Amino acid sequence: MSNPLKSYREAQKLTQVELGHLLGVDGMTVSRWERGDHLPRKKHWLTIEEKTGIAPAELVGHVKQAEITQ
């Protein structure tokens, strides 16, 4: 299962730093989200959905799948 945030970023040809700037976080935070190490904080959900169209449930599902396969 691919991470929807990473798929979006790659489709838009953005770096993690550029996507982070768009979402109001740093590139390392985007990296953690993409790897499934951390979920975005609730305060970021609306921004992510507004800017990328990715629903919170999609990212939660990715993190849960990453936990199962580890």
N, CA, C and O atoms as CSV, one atom per row, in Angstrom:
chain,resi,resn,atom,element,x,y,z
A,1,MET,N,N,0.858,-1.191,0.000
A,1,MET,CA,C,0.000,0.000,0.000
A,1,MET,C,C,0.893,1.240,0.000
A,1,MET,O,O,1.719,1.419,0.895
A,2,SER,N,N,0.725,2.076,-0.991
A,2,SER,CA,C,1.574,3.258,-1.058
A,2,SER,C,C,0.963,4.403,-0.248
A,2,SER,O,O,-0.253,4.498,-0.086
A,3,ASN,N,N,1.827,5.249,0.243
A,3,ASN,CA,C,1.384,6.378,1.054
A,3,ASN,C,C,0.760,7.429,0.143
A,3,ASN,O,O,1.404,7.877,-0.805
A,4,PRO,N,N,-0.482,7.829,0.411
A,4,PRO,CA,C,-1.147,8.802,-0.457
A,4,PRO,C,C,-0.457,10.163,-0.464
A,4,PRO,O,O,-0.495,10.867,-1.473
A,5,LEU,N,N,0.164,10.537,0.633
A,5,LEU,CA,C,0.856,11.825,0.684
A,5,LEU,C,C,2.093,11.797,-0.212
A,5,LEU,O,O,2.367,12.760,-0.928
A,6,LYS,N,N,2.831,10.702,-0.171
A,6,LYS,CA,C,4.006,10.564,-1.032
A,6,LYS,C,C,3.592,10.509,-2.502
A,6,LYS,O,O,4.231,11.125,-3.355
A,7,SER,N,N,2.530,9.777,-2.792
A,7,SER,CA,C,2.036,9.701,-4.171
A,7,SER,C,C,1.643,11.075,-4.685
A,7,SER,O,O,1.959,11.432,-5.820
A,8,TYR,N,N,0.956,11.841,-3.856
A,8,TYR,CA,C,0.569,13.207,-4.232
A,8,TYR,C,C,1.810,14.048,-4.506
A,8,TYR,O,O,1.899,14.724,-5.530
A,9,ARG,N,N,2.768,13.999,-3.580
A,9,ARG,CA,C,3.977,14.815,-3.709
A,9,ARG,C,C,4.726,14.477,-4.994
A,9,ARG,O,O,5.150,15.373,-5.723
A,10,GLU,N,N,4.889,13.190,-5.268
A,10,GLU,CA,C,5.618,12.775,-6.463
A,10,GLU,C,C,4.863,13.166,-7.736
A,10,GLU,O,O,5.485,13.566,-8.721
A,11,ALA,N,N,3.539,13.056,-7.729
A,11,ALA,CA,C,2.740,13.440,-8.896
A,11,ALA,C,C,2.855,14.931,-9.187
A,11,ALA,O,O,2.826,15.363,-10.339
A,12,GLN,N,N,2.987,15.708,-8.110
A,12,GLN,CA,C,3.114,17.161,-8.255
A,12,GLN,C,C,4.564,17.604,-8.475
A,12,GLN,O,O,4.844,18.787,-8.670
A,13,LYS,N,N,5.475,16.633,-8.438
A,13,LYS,CA,C,6.917,16.891,-8.591
A,13,LYS,C,C,7.442,17.873,-7.538
A,13,LYS,O,O,8.183,18.809,-7.839
A,14,LEU,N,N,7.029,17.620,-6.295
A,14,LEU,CA,C,7.452,18.439,-5.165
A,14,LEU,C,C,8.463,17.672,-4.330
A,14,LEU,O,O,8.411,16.444,-4.251
A,15,THR,N,N,9.378,18.393,-3.711
A,15,THR,CA,C,10.260,17.782,-2.722
A,15,THR,C,C,9.500,17.732,-1.399
A,15,THR,O,O,8.438,18.339,-1.256
A,16,GLN,N,N,10.055,17.008,-0.446
A,16,GLN,CA,C,9.435,16.980,0.882
A,16,GLN,C,C,9.442,18.359,1.509
A,16,GLN,O,O,8.494,18.737,2.198
A,17,VAL,N,N,10.498,19.109,1.276
A,17,VAL,CA,C,10.593,20.471,1.818
A,17,VAL,C,C,9.513,21.358,1.194
A,17,VAL,O,O,8.861,22.130,1.898
A,18,GLU,N,N,9.323,21.249,-0.121
A,18,GLU,CA,C,8.304,22.061,-0.794
A,18,GLU,C,C,6.900,21.710,-0.312
A,18,GLU,O,O,6.085,22.598,-0.067
A,19,LEU,N,N,6.619,20.418,-0.178
A,19,LEU,CA,C,5.308,20.015,0.330
A,19,LEU,C,C,5.134,20.488,1.771
A,19,LEU,O,O,4.059,20.946,2.158
A,20,GLY,N,N,6.193,20.373,2.554
A,20,GLY,CA,C,6.139,20.862,3.929
A,20,GLY,C,C,5.806,22.339,3.987
A,20,GLY,O,O,5.002,22.762,4.818
A,21,HIS,N,N,6.414,23.127,3.113
A,21,HIS,CA,C,6.141,24.563,3.074
A,21,HIS,C,C,4.667,24.804,2.757
A,21,HIS,O,O,4.024,25.656,3.370
A,22,LEU,N,N,4.139,24.048,1.798
A,22,LEU,CA,C,2.734,24.169,1.425
A,22,LEU,C,C,1.811,23.843,2.603
A,22,LEU,O,O,0.751,24.448,2.764
A,23,LEU,N,N,2.239,22.868,3.431
A,23,LEU,CA,C,1.404,22.405,4.538
A,23,LEU,C,C,1.734,23.079,5.873
A,23,LEU,O,O,1.045,22.851,6.868
A,24,GLY,N,N,2.770,23.898,5.899
A,24,GLY,CA,C,3.120,24.613,7.124
A,24,GLY,C,C,3.957,23.808,8.103
A,24,GLY,O,O,3.927,24.062,9.307
A,25,VAL,N,N,4.716,22.822,7.582
A,25,VAL,CA,C,5.608,22.016,8.415
A,25,VAL,C,C,6.961,21.912,7.711
A,25,VAL,O,O,7.109,22.372,6.579
A,26,ASP,N,N,7.943,21.312,8.376
A,26,ASP,CA,C,9.244,21.165,7.725
A,26,ASP,C,C,9.316,19.852,6.937
A,26,ASP,O,O,8.450,18.986,7.066
A,27,GLY,N,N,10.348,19.728,6.133
A,27,GLY,CA,C,10.518,18.553,5.293
A,27,GLY,C,C,10.678,17.267,6.084
A,27,GLY,O,O,10.221,16.215,5.639
A,28,MET,N,N,11.312,17.324,7.239
A,28,MET,CA,C,11.484,16.133,8.068
A,28,MET,C,C,10.138,15.607,8.555
A,28,MET,O,O,9.934,14.397,8.651
A,29,THR,N,N,9.236,16.510,8.858
A,29,THR,CA,C,7.898,16.109,9.282
A,29,THR,C,C,7.182,15.382,8.147
A,29,THR,O,O,6.540,14.356,8.372
A,30,VAL,N,N,7.290,15.911,6.933
A,30,VAL,CA,C,6.689,15.247,5.772
A,30,VAL,C,C,7.298,13.855,5.611
A,30,VAL,O,O,6.580,12.895,5.334
A,31,SER,N,N,8.599,13.741,5.782
A,31,SER,CA,C,9.277,12.450,5.675
A,31,SER,C,C,8.712,11.449,6.679
A,31,SER,O,O,8.460,10.295,6.335
A,32,ARG,N,N,8.516,11.885,7.904
A,32,ARG,CA,C,7.956,10.995,8.943
A,32,ARG,C,C,6.540,10.560,8.597
A,32,ARG,O,O,6.166,9.406,8.811
A,33,TRP,N,N,5.758,11.488,8.064
A,33,TRP,CA,C,4.397,11.148,7.664
A,33,TRP,C,C,4.416,10.139,6.523
A,33,TRP,O,O,3.646,9.179,6.524
A,34,GLU,N,N,5.295,10.357,5.553
A,34,GLU,CA,C,5.359,9.464,4.399
A,34,GLU,C,C,5.810,8.057,4.786
A,34,GLU,O,O,5.306,7.075,4.241
A,35,ARG,N,N,6.736,7.955,5.704
A,35,ARG,CA,C,7.213,6.641,6.150
A,35,ARG,C,C,6.198,5.941,7.042
A,35,ARG,O,O,6.295,4.736,7.273
A,36,GLY,N,N,5.227,6.691,7.542
A,36,GLY,CA,C,4.245,6.111,8.448
A,36,GLY,C,C,4.746,6.047,9.872
A,36,GLY,O,O,4.166,5.355,10.708
A,37,ASP,N,N,5.832,6.773,10.157
A,37,ASP,CA,C,6.365,6.798,11.521
A,37,ASP,C,C,5.459,7.583,12.463
A,37,ASP,O,O,5.344,7.261,13.646
A,38,HIS,N,N,4.824,8.608,11.928
A,38,HIS,CA,C,3.948,9.471,12.729
A,38,HIS,C,C,2.741,9.869,11.905
A,38,HIS,O,O,2.811,9.968,10.680
A,39,LEU,N,N,1.654,10.090,12.581
A,39,LEU,CA,C,0.485,10.678,11.950
A,39,LEU,C,C,0.552,12.189,12.120
A,39,LEU,O,O,1.111,12.675,13.103
A,40,PRO,N,N,-0.007,12.934,11.180
A,40,PRO,CA,C,-0.082,14.382,11.378
A,40,PRO,C,C,-0.920,14.687,12.619
A,40,PRO,O,O,-1.842,13.948,12.965
A,41,ARG,N,N,-0.584,15.774,13.265
A,41,ARG,CA,C,-1.398,16.228,14.401
A,41,ARG,C,C,-2.736,16.702,13.867
A,41,ARG,O,O,-2.861,17.091,12.706
A,42,LYS,N,N,-3.722,16.662,14.726
A,42,LYS,CA,C,-5.076,17.036,14.314
A,42,LYS,C,C,-5.125,18.428,13.698
A,42,LYS,O,O,-5.921,18.677,12.792
A,43,LYS,N,N,-4.286,19.331,14.176
A,43,LYS,CA,C,-4.315,20.697,13.646
A,43,LYS,C,C,-3.881,20.753,12.177
A,43,LYS,O,O,-4.130,21.753,11.503
A,44,HIS,N,N,-3.238,19.701,11.675
A,44,HIS,CA,C,-2.786,19.676,10.279
A,44,HIS,C,C,-3.768,18.990,9.337
A,44,HIS,O,O,-3.649,19.132,8.120
A,45,TRP,N,N,-4.747,18.243,9.879
A,45,TRP,CA,C,-5.651,17.472,9.025
A,45,TRP,C,C,-6.372,18.330,7.998
A,45,TRP,O,O,-6.398,17.987,6.816
A,46,LEU,N,N,-6.953,19.433,8.428
A,46,LEU,CA,C,-7.726,20.277,7.521
A,46,LEU,C,C,-6.837,20.845,6.417
A,46,LEU,O,O,-7.230,20.869,5.250
A,47,THR,N,N,-5.642,21.301,6.785
A,47,THR,CA,C,-4.728,21.848,5.790
A,47,THR,C,C,-4.339,20.788,4.766
A,47,THR,O,O,-4.327,21.058,3.565
A,48,ILE,N,N,-4.025,19.596,5.231
A,48,ILE,CA,C,-3.654,18.510,4.315
A,48,ILE,C,C,-4.807,18.229,3.356
A,48,ILE,O,O,-4.603,18.100,2.149
A,49,GLU,N,N,-6.007,18.137,3.896
A,49,GLU,CA,C,-7.157,17.830,3.042
A,49,GLU,C,C,-7.436,18.964,2.057
A,49,GLU,O,O,-7.725,18.710,0.888
A,50,GLU,N,N,-7.352,20.202,2.516
A,50,GLU,CA,C,-7.604,21.349,1.639
A,50,GLU,C,C,-6.560,21.469,0.534
A,50,GLU,O,O,-6.902,21.739,-0.617
A,51,LYS,N,N,-5.293,21.268,0.880
A,51,LYS,CA,C,-4.210,21.481,-0.080
A,51,LYS,C,C,-3.979,20.291,-1.006
A,51,LYS,O,O,-3.553,20.469,-2.147
A,52,THR,N,N,-4.259,19.062,-0.519
A,52,THR,CA,C,-3.930,17.876,-1.313
A,52,THR,C,C,-5.145,17.050,-1.712
A,52,THR,O,O,-5.070,16.252,-2.648
A,53,GLY,N,N,-6.268,17.232,-1.010
A,53,GLY,CA,C,-7.443,16.413,-1.261
A,53,GLY,C,C,-7.379,15.048,-0.592
A,53,GLY,O,O,-8.242,14.202,-0.824
A,54,ILE,N,N,-6.364,14.830,0.237
A,54,ILE,CA,C,-6.200,13.551,0.928
A,54,ILE,C,C,-6.954,13.606,2.257
A,54,ILE,O,O,-6.683,14.454,3.107
A,55,ALA,N,N,-7.894,12.697,2.415
A,55,ALA,CA,C,-8.684,12.634,3.645
A,55,ALA,C,C,-7.850,12.030,4.771
A,55,ALA,O,O,-7.002,11.175,4.516
A,56,PRO,N,N,-8.077,12.458,6.008
A,56,PRO,CA,C,-7.343,11.901,7.140
A,56,PRO,C,C,-7.397,10.374,7.201
A,56,PRO,O,O,-6.400,9.740,7.547
A,57,ALA,N,N,-8.527,9.782,6.876
A,57,ALA,CA,C,-8.667,8.322,6.943
A,57,ALA,C,C,-7.679,7.612,6.016
A,57,ALA,O,O,-7.235,6.502,6.309
A,58,GLU,N,N,-7.336,8.259,4.894
A,58,GLU,CA,C,-6.376,7.649,3.975
A,58,GLU,C,C,-4.997,7.527,4.617
A,58,GLU,O,O,-4.336,6.498,4.473
A,59,LEU,N,N,-4.560,8.567,5.322
A,59,LEU,CA,C,-3.253,8.523,5.977
A,59,LEU,C,C,-3.263,7.586,7.170
A,59,LEU,O,O,-2.289,6.872,7.407
A,60,VAL,N,N,-4.345,7.583,7.916
A,60,VAL,CA,C,-4.454,6.676,9.059
A,60,VAL,C,C,-4.383,5.236,8.564
A,60,VAL,O,O,-3.705,4.404,9.167
A,61,GLY,N,N,-5.065,4.945,7.491
A,61,GLY,CA,C,-5.037,3.604,6.919
A,61,GLY,C,C,-3.632,3.203,6.499
A,61,GLY,O,O,-3.242,2.048,6.670
A,62,HIS,N,N,-2.870,4.140,5.953
A,62,HIS,CA,C,-1.495,3.840,5.546
A,62,HIS,C,C,-0.631,3.509,6.759
A,62,HIS,O,O,0.149,2.558,6.720
A,63,VAL,N,N,-0.761,4.275,7.825
A,63,VAL,CA,C,0.038,4.039,9.027
A,63,VAL,C,C,-0.327,2.700,9.632
A,63,VAL,O,O,0.562,1.954,10.043
A,64,LYS,N,N,-1.597,2.373,9.699
A,64,LYS,CA,C,-2.015,1.085,10.251
A,64,LYS,C,C,-1.457,-0.067,9.417
A,64,LYS,O,O,-1.026,-1.075,9.976
A,65,GLN,N,N,-1.457,0.064,8.086
A,65,GLN,CA,C,-0.912,-0.973,7.215
A,65,GLN,C,C,0.593,-1.108,7.440
A,65,GLN,O,O,1.109,-2.225,7.450
A,66,ALA,N,N,1.309,0.006,7.620
A,66,ALA,CA,C,2.751,-0.026,7.861
A,66,ALA,C,C,3.037,-0.766,9.172
A,66,ALA,O,O,4.008,-1.519,9.254
A,67,GLU,N,N,2.209,-0.563,10.189
A,67,GLU,CA,C,2.410,-1.253,11.467
A,67,GLU,C,C,2.231,-2.766,11.316
A,67,GLU,O,O,2.943,-3.544,11.952
A,68,ILE,N,N,1.298,-3.174,10.488
A,68,ILE,CA,C,1.020,-4.595,10.293
A,68,ILE,C,C,2.175,-5.279,9.572
A,68,ILE,O,O,2.518,-6.416,9.898
A,69,THR,N,N,2.778,-4.604,8.600
A,69,THR,CA,C,3.827,-5.229,7.783
A,69,THR,C,C,5.207,-5.151,8.412
A,69,THR,O,O,6.153,-5.731,7.879
A,70,GLN,N,N,5.347,-4.462,9.513
A,70,GLN,CA,C,6.676,-4.354,10.144
A,70,GLN,C,C,6.990,-5.559,10.971
A,70,GLN,O,O,8.063,-5.635,11.570
